[in-house]
């Protein structure tokens, strides 16, 4: 038996009824399955969120899929640099230096943005 309150437990339109309805709706949203695709492939400029560019991390809005799962694409910029590396790329939005990833191809190494949480509010540090 579920003992959590329901909106119907309170008078219609009451503050309590509305508060419980909001809490239940938020809980339903918060517990839905989510898929995030992290990509370093640049998106066309017309699709960029306002105030961003392709040299800083950003995320598309959550989109509901047919099965109710939420999905979005996160863009994490990166650059190849020849070894020896003379300068590390930096994020144009916050100035944070990119971090060197494990990827290396012959005489080049991959650097990727290391400031996702600064630009995307719900990405953990």
Phi and psi in degrees as GROMACS dihedral restraints (atoms count N, CA, C in turn):
[ dihedral_restraints ]
;  ai    aj    ak    al  type     phi  dphi    fc
    3     4     5     6     1   -85.1    20    10
    4     5     6     7     1   121.4    20    10
    6     7     8     9     1   -97.1    20    10
    7     8     9    10     1     2.1    20    10
    9    10    11    12     1   -71.1    20    10
   10    11    12    13     1   144.2    20    10
   12    13    14    15     1   -66.3    20    10
   13    14    15    16     1   152.3    20    10
   15    16    17    18     1  -118.1    20    10
   16    17    18    19     1   153.5    20    10
   18    19    20    21     1   -54.5    20    10
   19    20    21    22     1   -34.0    20    10
   21    22    23    24     1   -70.5    20    10
   22    23    24    25     1    -9.8    20    10
   24    25    26    27     1   -73.9    20    10
   25    26    27    28     1    -9.6    20    10
   27    28    29    30     1  -125.0    20    10
   28    29    30    31     1   161.4    20    10
   30    31    32    33     1   -57.4    20    10
   31    32    33    34     1   142.6    20    10
   33    34    35    36     1   -56.7    20    10
   34    35    36    37     1   130.3    20    10
   36    37    38    39     1    80.6    20    10
   37    38    39    40     1     0.3    20    10
   39    40    41    42     1   -73.1    20    10
   40    41    42    43     1   161.4    20    10
   42    43    44    45     1   -58.2    20    10
   43    44    45    46     1   -40.4    20    10
   45    46    47    48     1   -64.1    20    10
   46    47    48    49     1   -45.4    20    10
   48    49    50    51     1   -60.6    20    10
   49    50    51    52     1   -44.9    20    10
   51    52    53    54     1   -67.1    20    10
   52    53    54    55     1   -39.8    20    10
   54    55    56    57     1   -63.3    20    10
   55    56    57    58     1   -44.4    20    10
   57    58    59    60     1   -64.3    20    10
   58    59    60    61     1   -40.9    20    10
   60    61    62    63     1   -62.1    20    10
   61    62    63    64     1   -42.7    20    10
   63    64    65    66     1   -63.8    20    10
   64    65    66    67     1   -43.4    20    10
   66    67    68    69     1   -62.5    20    10
   67    68    69    70     1   -42.7    20    10
   69    70    71    72     1   -66.9    20    10
   70    71    72    73     1   -40.0    20    10
   72    73    74    75     1   -65.2    20    10
   73    74    75    76     1   -42.3    20    10
   75    76    77    78     1   -63.7    20    10
   76    77    78    79     1   -40.5    20    10
   78    79    80    81     1   -62.5    20    10
   79    80    81    82     1   -41.9    20    10
   81    82    83    84     1   -62.5    20    10
   82    83    84    85     1   -42.6    20    10
   84    85    86    87     1   -66.2    20    10
   85    86    87    88     1   -41.7    20    10
   87    88    89    90     1   -70.0    20    10
   88    89    90    91     1   -24.7    20    10
   90    91    92    93     1  -100.3    20    10
   91    92    93    94     1     5.1    20    10
   93    94    95    96     1   -72.6    20    10
   94    95    96    97     1   149.6    20    10
   96    97    98    99     1   -65.3    20    10
   97    98    99   100     1   141.4    20    10
   99   100   101   102     1  -131.7    20    10
  100   101   102   103     1   141.4    20    10
  102   103   104   105     1  -121.5    20    10
  103   104   105   106     1   128.3    20    10
  105   106   107   108     1  -119.2    20    10
  106   107   108   109     1   126.9    20    10
  108   109   110   111     1  -105.0    20    10
  109   110   111   112     1   116.8    20    10
  111   112   113   114     1   -97.9    20    10
  112   113   114   115     1   125.4    20    10
  114   115   116   117     1  -134.7    20    10
  115   116   117   118     1   151.2    20    10
  117   118   119   120     1  -111.0    20    10
  118   119   120   121     1    14.3    20    10
  120   121   122   123     1   -85.1    20    10
  121   122   123   124     1   124.6    20    10
  123   124   125   126     1   -64.8    20    10
  124   125   126   127     1   139.7    20    10
  126   127   128   129     1   -93.0    20    10
  127   128   129   130     1   155.3    20    10
  129   130   131   132     1   -60.3    20    10
  130   131   132   133     1   147.2    20    10
  132   133   134   135     1   -59.8    20    10
  133   134   135   136     1   -29.4    20    10
  135   136   137   138     1   -66.7    20    10
  136   137   138   139     1   -19.4    20    10
  138   139   140   141     1   -97.1    20    10
  139   140   141   142     1     0.7    20    10
  141   142   143   144     1   -74.8    20    10
  142   143   144   145     1   143.4    20    10
  144   145   146   147     1   -64.3    20    10
  145   146   147   148     1   151.4    20    10
  147   148   149   150     1   -56.8    20    10
  148   149   150   151     1   139.2    20    10
  150   151   152   153     1    81.6    20    10
  151   152   153   154     1     8.2    20    10
  153   154   155   156     1  -120.0    20    10
  154   155   156   157     1   168.0    20    10
  156   157   158   159     1  -144.9    20    10
  157   158   159   160     1   176.8    20    10
  159   160   161   162     1   -77.4    20    10
  160   161   162   163     1     7.9    20    10
  162   163   164   165     1  -110.9    20    10
  163   164   165   166     1    15.6    20    10
  165   166   167   168     1  -138.3    20    10
  166   167   168   169     1   149.1    20    10
  168   169   170   171     1   -64.4    20    10
  169   170   171   172     1   145.9    20    10
  171   172   173   174     1  -159.2    20    10
  172   173   174   175     1   163.7    20    10
  174   175   176   177     1  -127.8    20    10
  175   176   177   178     1   145.0    20    10
  177   178   179   180     1   -75.9    20    10
  178   179   180   181     1   162.2    20    10
  180   181   182   183     1   -65.2    20    10
  181   182   183   184     1   153.4    20    10
  183   184   185   186     1   -63.6    20    10
  184   185   186   187     1   134.6    20    10
  186   187   188   189     1  -118.2    20    10
  187   188   189   190     1   135.4    20    10
  189   190   191   192     1   -84.4    20    10
  190   191   192   193     1   129.4    20    10
  192   193   194   195     1   -88.9    20    10
  193   194   195   196     1   171.8    20    10
  195   196   197   198     1   -58.9    20    10
  196   197   198   199     1   -33.3    20    10
  198   199   200   201     1   -89.7    20    10
  199   200   201   202     1    10.9    20    10
  201   202   203   204     1    87.4    20    10
  202   203   204   205     1    -6.5    20    10
  204   205   206   207     1   -72.5    20    10
  205   206   207   208     1   142.3    20    10
  207   208   209   210     1   -94.5    20    10
  208   209   210   211     1   141.1    20    10
  210   211   212   213     1  -139.2    20    10
  211   212   213   214     1   147.9    20    10
  213   214   215   216     1  -153.4    20    10
  214   215   216   217     1   162.7    20    10
  216   217   218   219     1  -109.8    20    10
  217   218   219   220     1   130.9    20    10
  219   220   221   222     1  -108.1    20    10
  220   221   222   223     1   128.6    20    10
  222   223   224   225     1   -97.8    20    10
  223   224   225   226     1   122.3    20    10
  225   226   227   228     1  -119.0    20    10
  226   227   228   229     1   103.4    20    10
  228   229   230   231     1   -66.3    20    10
  229   230   231   232     1   154.3    20    10
  231   232   233   234     1  -155.6    20    10
  232   233   234   235     1   165.4    20    10
  234   235   236   237     1  -146.3    20    10
  235   236   237   238     1   144.3    20    10
  237   238   239   240     1   -85.7    20    10
  238   239   240   241     1   139.0    20    10
  240   241   242   243     1  -131.1    20    10
  241   242   243   244     1   140.1    20    10
  243   244   245   246     1   -74.6    20    10
  244   245   246   247     1   145.3    20    10
  246   247   248   249     1   -89.5    20    10
  247   248   249   250     1   135.2    20    10
  249   250   251   252     1   -74.0    20    10
  250   251   252   253     1   141.7    20    10
  252   253   254   255     1   -78.2    20    10
  253   254   255   256     1   120.7    20    10
  255   256   257   258     1   -89.7    20    10
  256   257   258   259     1   -31.9    20    10
  258   259   260   261     1  -147.7    20    10
  259   260   261   262     1   140.9    20    10
  261   262   263   264     1   -90.4    20    10
  262   263   264   265     1   133.0    20    10
  264   265   266   267     1   -64.2    20    10
  265   266   267   268     1   154.0    20    10
  267   268   269   270     1  -129.0    20    10
  268   269   270   271     1   155.8    20    10
  270   271   272   273     1   -70.2    20    10
  271   272   273   274     1   131.0    20    10
  273   274   275   276     1   -72.6    20    10
  274   275   276   277     1   -18.5    20    10
  276   277   278   279     1   -84.6    20    10
  277   278   279   280     1   -37.3    20    10
  279   280   281   282     1  -129.5    20    10
  280   281   282   283     1    -7.5    20    10
  282   283   284   285     1    80.2    20    10
  283   284   285   286     1     6.2    20    10
  285   286   287   288     1   -70.9    20    10
  286   287   288   289     1   129.8    20    10
  288   289   290   291     1   -63.9    20    10
  289   290   291   292     1   142.8    20    10
  291   292   293   294     1   -67.5    20    10
  292   293   294   295     1   156.7    20    10
  294   295   296   297     1  -102.9    20    10
  295   296   297   298     1   148.6    20    10
  297   298   299   300     1   -77.7    20    10
  298   299   300   301     1   126.3    20    10
  300   301   302   303     1   -89.2    20    10
  301   302   303   304     1   175.2    20    10
  303   304   305   306     1   -72.5    20    10
  304   305   306   307     1   -17.4    20    10
  306   307   308   309     1   -70.1    20    10
  307   308   309   310     1   132.7    20    10
  309   310   311   312     1  -146.5    20    10
  310   311   312   313     1   135.5    20    10
  312   313   314   315     1  -126.5    20    10
  313   314   315   316     1   117.9    20    10
  315   316   317   318     1    41.0    20    10
  316   317   318   319     1  -104.0    20    10
  318   319   320   321     1  -105.4    20    10
  319   320   321   322     1    23.7    20    10
  321   322   323   324     1  -128.9    20    10
  322   323   324   325     1   147.0    20    10
  324   325   326   327     1  -122.4    20    10
  325   326   327   328     1   153.5    20    10
  327   328   329   330     1   -98.4    20    10
  328   329   330   331     1   132.3    20    10
  330   331   332   333     1  -117.1    20    10
  331   332   333   334     1   140.2    20    10
  333   334   335   336     1  -134.6    20    10
  334   335   336   337     1   154.7    20    10
  336   337   338   339     1   -55.7    20    10
  337   338   339   340     1   138.4    20    10
  339   340   341   342     1  -121.1    20    10
  340   341   342   343     1    30.8    20    10
  342   343   344   345     1  -134.3    20    10
  343   344   345   346     1    34.6    20    10
  345   346   347   348     1   -57.3    20    10
  346   347   348   349     1   -44.9    20    10
  348   349   350   351     1   -66.9    20    10
  349   350   351   352     1   -22.6    20    10
  351   352   353   354     1   -73.3    20    10
  352   353   354   355     1   -27.0    20    10
  354   355   356   357     1  -108.2    20    10
  355   356   357   358     1   -21.0    20    10
  357   358   359   360     1  -123.3    20    10
  358   359   360   361     1   111.4    20    10
  360   361   362   363     1   -60.6    20    10
  361   362   363   364     1   -31.6    20    10
  363   364   365   366     1  -105.8    20    10
  364   365   366   367     1    25.1    20    10
  366   367   368   369     1   -99.3    20    10
  367   368   369   370     1   125.2    20    10
  369   370   371   372     1   -66.8    20    10
  370   371   372   373     1   155.6    20    10
